[in-house]
């Protein structure tokens, strides 16, 4: 995962704990999860709003 191993992940977790404290972590996780869900929903809606490409009409060229 992004080239991070266990020691690096533990160091990042420790830094987050020191910056925000244990009480804020659940709120931060909830906010992050809601943001990701909202972003994915917007992507799905953008894809469904795109018009379907028109079906290619087959044209035959008559030889003269």
Secondary structure, DSSP 8 states (H G I E B T S, - for coil): -TT--HHHHHHHHHHHHHHH-HHHHHHHHHHHHHHHHHHHHHHHHHHHHS--------------
